């Protein structure tokens, strides 16, 4: 058995809407355990718990009621059913909520529930009624696949052995999707696999369309960016296979009589090394990317990488205890990406590195003071305040 424990995707905002959806699901389950149908009306008796009654709110393929396309998604058959669904919603929904915003995420979640319900009604017309949030949660995982295909999921596995392991989210989500497809065709299960399939397909393609229409914030690691990168590589390979030589400068402009300058081997080496760094990062091989980055800086100290790649390399150098190189990488990030949305975190990190490992207390004080002006998290503010108090006696006199 495989249980997800978390992902390595960082949150920029607090996912209040996802937490609210989890709370509503739990609240509805608890209330329905005490809700009883007595003499034609519903009675809430908190003194006794009976078998969960859902017949008025489930989604029946034989006679689907319009409101049931929403209500079925907030009901669960047991505590095990509820906890399993809420675990997946918490792990994958937080980041999707962060990306879409609260209102957009709520609309997406409800639409995913409706679409999953429609898929179940159309494809399982003779089956029993269905309840559960798993169709809507499948839409959330489909969206996560588009928005964070290169993130990792930390899992706990146990069978004959048990332990923790990290796997790419792409393969984790595809594994469960493929499992639903196989079990749906196998039949004889009490799980609404077709609702999971419909929800995942809805979430994947709707989110892909939202990115393509630029209705969601883009970054270089989402599915659209990956597809564009793959297409550029395909076009480049096709051109090479047809005889195109990218280094044949003599054929670039035959209309001009002026001789073209010869290719610069150093510039070609820089281009090749930058491509190798990005390729290593795409494989999650950060030690190799950091090693190539240091070689790149020897060729040209002014070189810098795209925003997320530069941050990943700086973090990796710090993890390898190459603190001077990590500080340089963080400073390069500030220099070439001055509008980075987490600039205060980078300044805090630089202040800590200079203070704790490089004994550059003057620079540490400058970065920590800058970070204090922008930090909002109380823990981060306290960390900067404590470090400033610690190094204050060690900072040299100020020269007027």
C-alpha positions in Angstrom: 0.0 0.0 0.0 1.2 3.5 -0.8 0.2 6.6 1.3 1.2 10.1 0.2 2.7 12.2 3.0 3.5 15.5 1.2 5.1 17.2 -1.8 8.1 19.5 -2.2 6.0 22.3 -3.9 6.3 25.4 -1.8 3.2 27.5 -0.9 3.2 31.3 -1.5 -0.1 31.9 0.2 -2.2 30.2 2.9 -4.7 27.8 1.2 -7.8 28.8 3.2 -10.3 27.6 0.7 -8.9 24.1 0.5 -8.9 23.9 4.3 -12.5 25.1 4.3 -13.5 22.4 1.8 -11.9 19.8 4.1 -13.7 21.2 7.1 -17.1 21.1 5.3 -16.6 17.5 4.2 -15.8 16.5 7.8 -18.7 18.6 9.2 -21.2 17.1 6.8 -20.1 13.5 7.6 -20.4 14.1 11.3 -23.8 15.7 11.0 -25.2 13.0 8.8 -24.3 10.4 11.3 -26.8 12.0 13.7 -29.5 13.0 11.1 -32.5 10.7 11.0 -35.7 10.6 8.9 -38.6 10.5 11.3 -42.3 10.8 10.2 -41.5 12.4 6.9 -39.0 15.0 8.2 -35.3 15.2 9.1 -34.4 15.2 12.8 -31.0 16.0 14.2 -30.4 13.9 17.3 -26.9 14.3 18.7 -27.6 11.7 21.4 -27.5 8.7 19.1 -25.5 7.6 16.1 -27.0 5.3 13.5 -26.1 4.0 10.1 -25.3 6.9 7.8 -28.4 7.9 5.8 -27.6 9.3 2.3 -30.4 8.4 0.0 -31.7 11.9 -0.3 -28.4 13.4 -1.2 -26.5 10.7 -3.2 -26.2 10.7 -7.0 -28.2 7.9 -8.6 -27.6 7.1 -12.3 -31.2 5.9 -12.6 -32.8 9.1 -11.4 -30.2 11.9 -11.0 -31.4 14.9 -9.2 -29.8 18.2 -10.2 -28.7 19.2 -6.7 -27.2 15.7 -6.2 -24.4 16.5 -8.6 -23.1 18.8 -5.8 -24.3 17.1 -2.6 -22.9 13.7 -3.4 -19.4 15.1 -3.4 -19.6 16.2 0.3 -20.7 12.8 1.7 -18.8 9.7 2.7 -19.6 6.2 3.6 -17.2 5.7 6.5 -14.4 7.4 8.5 -11.9 5.4 6.4 -13.5 6.7 3.2 -13.4 10.3 4.5 -9.8 10.3 5.8 -8.4 8.8 2.6 -10.1 11.4 0.5 -9.2 14.3 2.8 -5.6 13.2 2.9 -5.3 13.5 -0.9 -7.2 16.7 -1.0 -4.9 18.3 1.7 -1.7 17.1 -0.1 -2.6 18.1 -3.6 -5.3 20.7 -3.1 -3.1 23.2 -1.1 -0.9 24.0 -4.0 -3.7 24.1 -6.6 -5.6 26.5 -4.3 -2.4 28.6 -4.0 -2.1 28.8 -7.8 -5.8 29.4 -8.6 -6.8 31.7 -5.8 -9.7 31.0 -3.4 -12.7 31.8 -5.6 -11.2 30.2 -8.7 -10.3 27.1 -6.8 -13.8 26.7 -5.3 -15.4 27.0 -8.7 -12.9 24.5 -10.2 -13.5 22.0 -7.3 -17.3 22.1 -7.7 -17.0 21.9 -11.5 -14.8 18.9 -11.1 -17.4 17.2 -8.8 -20.1 17.9 -11.4 -18.1 16.6 -14.3 -17.1 13.4 -12.4 -20.8 12.9 -11.5 -21.8 13.3 -15.1 -19.2 10.8 -16.2 -20.6 8.3 -13.6 -24.2 8.8 -14.6 -23.5 8.4 -18.4 -21.1 5.4 -18.1 -22.7 3.5 -15.2 -26.4 3.9 -15.9 -27.4 0.6 -14.2 -25.1 1.0 -11.1 -25.8 1.9 -7.5 -25.8 5.5 -6.3 -22.5 7.1 -5.6 -21.2 9.4 -2.8 -17.8 10.8 -2.0 -15.4 13.6 -2.9 -13.0 11.5 -4.8 -14.2 12.6 -8.2 -13.6 16.3 -7.3 -10.3 15.4 -5.7 -9.3 13.5 -8.9 -9.9 16.8 -10.8 -7.5 18.5 -8.3 -4.8 15.8 -8.9 -5.3 16.3 -12.7 -4.7 20.0 -12.2 -1.7 19.3 -10.0 -0.3 17.2 -12.8 -0.4 20.2 -15.2 0.8 22.8 -12.7 3.5 20.9 -10.9 4.6 18.0 -13.1 8.2 18.2 -11.9 7.5 18.2 -8.2 8.1 15.1 -6.0 5.7 13.3 -3.7 7.0 11.8 -0.4 5.2 8.5 0.2 5.0 5.9 2.9 4.9 2.3 1.6 4.3 -0.9 3.4 3.9 -4.4 2.1 6.6 -6.9 3.1 8.8 -3.9 3.7 7.9 -0.4 4.8 9.6 3.0 4.6 9.5 6.5 3.0 10.5 7.4 -0.6 10.2 10.3 -3.0 8.8 9.8 -6.5 7.9 12.4 -9.2 4.4 13.5 -8.9 3.9 12.8 -12.6 4.4 9.1 -12.1 2.5 9.0 -8.8 -0.7 10.5 -10.3 -0.4 8.5 -13.5 -0.1 5.3 -11.4 -3.4 6.0 -9.7 -5.1 7.1 -12.9 -3.9 3.9 -14.7 -5.1 1.8 -11.7 -8.6 3.4 -12.0 -8.7 2.6 -15.8 -7.7 -1.0 -15.3 -10.1 -1.6 -12.3 -12.9 0.1 -14.2 -12.6 -2.3 -17.1 -12.2 -5.2 -14.7 -15.5 -4.4 -13.0 -16.8 -6.1 -9.9 -15.6 -3.3 -7.5 -17.6 -1.0 -5.2 -15.5 2.0 -6.1 -16.7 4.5 -8.7 -13.5 4.4 -10.8 -15.2 6.1 -13.8 -15.8 9.2 -11.6 -12.1 9.3 -10.8 -11.3 9.0 -14.5 -13.7 11.7 -15.5 -12.5 14.0 -12.7 -8.8 13.5 -13.6 -9.5 14.2 -17.3 -11.5 17.3 -16.5 -8.9 18.7 -14.2 -6.0 18.0 -16.6 -7.5 19.5 -19.8 -9.3 22.4 -18.1 -6.1 23.4 -16.3 -4.1 23.0 -19.5 -6.5 25.4 -21.2 -6.3 27.9 -18.4 -2.6 28.0 -18.7 -2.7 28.2 -22.5 -5.1 31.2 -22.3 -2.9 32.7 -19.6 -5.7 32.7 -17.1 -3.4 31.1 -14.5 0.1 32.3 -13.6 2.7 30.6 -15.7 6.2 29.4 -14.8 9.0 27.4 -16.6 8.1 24.1 -14.9 4.4 23.7 -15.7 3.1 21.3 -18.3 2.7 24.0 -21.0 6.3 25.0 -20.6 7.4 21.4 -20.8 5.4 20.8 -24.0 6.8 23.9 -25.6 10.3 22.8 -24.7 9.7 19.4 -26.1 8.4 20.9 -29.4 11.4 23.2 -29.7 13.7 20.2 -29.3 11.6 18.2 -31.8 11.9 21.0 -34.4 15.6 21.3 -33.8 16.1 17.5 -34.2 14.1 17.6 -37.5 16.2 20.5 -38.8 19.5 18.6 -37.9 18.2 15.4 -39.5 17.6 17.4 -42.8 21.1 18.6 -42.9 21.0 21.9 -41.1 24.3 22.8 -39.4 23.8 25.4 -36.6 27.5 26.2 -36.6 27.8 26.8 -40.3 28.0 30.5 -40.3 29.0 30.8 -43.9 25.5 29.8 -45.0 23.5 32.2 -42.8 23.2 35.1 -45.1 24.5 34.6 -48.7 23.1 37.9 -49.8 25.7 39.8 -47.8 29.1 40.1 -49.4 30.8 41.0 -46.1 32.5 38.0 -44.5 30.9 36.7 -41.4 33.0 36.5 -38.2 34.1 33.1 -37.2 32.2 31.4 -34.4 33.3 32.1 -30.9 34.2 28.8 -29.3 33.9 30.2 -25.8 30.3 31.4 -26.5 29.4 28.1 -27.9 30.8 26.4 -24.8 28.7 28.7 -22.6 25.5 27.9 -24.6 26.2 24.2 -24.4 26.9 24.3 -20.6 23.7 26.3 -19.9 21.7 23.7 -21.8 23.4 20.9 -19.8 22.6 22.7 -16.5 18.9 23.0 -17.4 18.8 19.4 -18.6 20.3 18.2 -15.2 17.7 20.2 -13.3 14.9 18.7 -15.4 16.2 15.3 -14.3 16.3 16.5 -10.6 20.1 16.0 -10.7 21.0 19.1 -8.7 24.5 18.1 -7.7 25.5 17.8 -11.4 23.7 21.1 -12.1 25.6 22.8 -9.3 28.9 21.4 -10.5 28.3 22.6 -14.1 27.2 26.0 -12.8 30.5 26.5 -11.1 32.3 25.7 -14.3 30.0 28.1 -16.2 31.0 30.9 -13.7 34.7 30.2 -14.4 34.0 30.8 -18.1 32.0 34.0 -17.6 31.4 35.3 -14.0 28.5 37.4 -15.2 26.4 34.3 -16.2 23.2 33.5 -14.5 20.4 31.0 -14.9 16.6 31.4 -15.1 14.9 32.3 -11.8 13.9 28.9 -10.4 17.0 27.2 -11.8 19.3 29.8 -10.1 17.5 29.3 -6.8 17.7 25.5 -7.0 21.5 25.8 -7.7 22.0 28.2 -4.8 20.1 26.0 -2.4 22.1 22.9 -3.6 25.4 24.7 -3.1 24.4 25.6 0.4 23.3 22.0 1.1 26.8 20.9 -0.1 28.3 23.3 2.4 29.9 25.4 -0.4 28.9 28.5 1.4 30.9 31.1 -0.6 29.7 29.7 -3.9 26.1 29.6 -2.5 26.3 33.2 -1.4 27.5 34.2 -4.9 24.6 32.3 -6.5 22.1 34.0 -4.3 23.6 37.4 -5.1 23.4 36.6 -8.8 19.8 35.7 -8.4 19.1 39.1 -6.8 21.1 40.9 -9.5 19.5 39.3 -12.6 16.0 38.8 -11.1 15.4 41.9 -8.9 11.6 41.4 -9.0 11.7 37.9 -7.6 8.6 37.5 -5.5 10.5 35.9 -2.6 13.4 38.4 -2.5 13.1 38.8 1.3 13.7 35.1 1.8 16.8 35.3 -0.4 18.1 38.3 1.6 17.4 36.4 4.8 19.3 33.4 3.5 22.3 35.6 2.5 22.3 37.2 5.9 22.4 33.9 7.6 25.1 32.5 5.3 27.4 35.5 5.7 26.9 35.6 9.5 27.1 31.9 10.3 29.6 30.5 7.8 31.6 33.2 6.1 32.1 35.6 9.1 31.2 38.6 6.8 29.2 40.3 9.6 29.0 43.7 7.7 27.3 42.1 4.7 25.2 39.9 7.0 23.8 43.0 8.8 23.0 44.7 5.5 21.0 41.7 4.2 19.3 41.0 7.5 18.1 44.6 7.9 16.8 44.6 4.3 15.0 41.3 4.9 13.4 42.7 8.1 11.7 45.4 6.1 9.9 42.9 3.9 9.4 39.7 5.9 5.8 39.0 7.0 6.1 35.5 8.6 6.7 35.9 12.4 9.1 33.0 12.5 11.3 34.5 9.8 11.2 37.9 11.4 12.3 36.4 14.7 15.1 34.5 13.0 16.4 37.7 11.4 16.0 39.6 14.7 17.9 37.0 16.7 20.7 36.8 14.2 21.1 40.6 14.1 21.3 40.6 17.9 23.9 37.9 17.9 26.3 39.5 15.4 25.8 43.1 16.5 28.9 42.9 18.9 30.9 41.4 16.0 30.2 44.0 13.4 33.1 46.4 12.9 32.8 50.2 13.5 30.9 52.1 10.9 33.2 54.4 8.8 31.6 57.8 8.1 
